[in-house]
Amino acid sequence: MPARLKAFLLHLAASALVALLALLLVFKLWYPTPLHAALGVTHIFLLLLLVDVVLGPLLTLLVYKVGKKTLIMDLAVIACLQMAALGYGLWTVAEGRPAWIVYNVDRFDVVTVVDIDTRQLNEALAQYRNAPWNGPKWVGAIKPDDPERNNNILFEAVQGGSDIAQRPNLYLPLTEMAEAMRQRAQPLGKLNDFNDAAAVRDALQSWPSAAAWVPLMARAKPMVVLLGENKSEVIAIVELAPWK
């Protein structure tokens, strides 16, 4: 086998391994199914990863020549460019990763890292002051008791600023939202009003313990959060429409 082709294949194999690790990190940990679809990150990241995996080995195929004086430097530059591109892609999806899935009034909101309002983090409970790196966490959020603060939040939200769900200082454990969730939970049969009956049936077959649902708001695609028999236990997120 020619040395150039061997170098290309070795570089391609190494790139594919790194890409596989990146895929596991992004789609298994940071954006667990189906949140990558809810946030619209799937196609963008896969395209970036494909270009990165293919471009590096192709450049190696072009520059590799046994005995070339600048070969080591050329390969080092290619590797640096490839890692920089991958690093930029990972940094971008890390900043946009879902940090909190927040129950807010009558639905869950997916709050990404860049959405978090950091102005009053010192008032938040310790466990909510830093965005988790090991996948999104389920929490609740409540309006402040002070009417003036509540009105200020409402005004900011109307102006396009952060709402209750984006403010960790208003977070509390999801278990404390049990009664509110029970009151707002909707019957499974209502999903047929917004989705094809076969799609609803297929989705629910995978989660037989589901007894109710509430909407999930996300940047790219709203979905449905299934709840258990007590209507306050989260079962799963499914790709069904919560409204027309």
ABEGO torsion letter per residue (X at the ends): XBAAAAAAAAAAAAAAAAAAAAAAAAAAAABBOAAAAAAGAAAAAAAAAAAAAAAAAAAAAAABBBGBAAAAAAAAAAAAAAAAAAAAAAAAAAAABBABBBBBGABBBBBBAAABBAAAAAABBAAAABBBAAEBBBBBBBBBABAAAAAAAAAAAAAGBBBAAABAAABBBAAAAAAAAAAABBBAAAAAAABBAAAAAAAAAABAABABBBBBBBAABBBBBBBBAAGABBABBBBBBABX
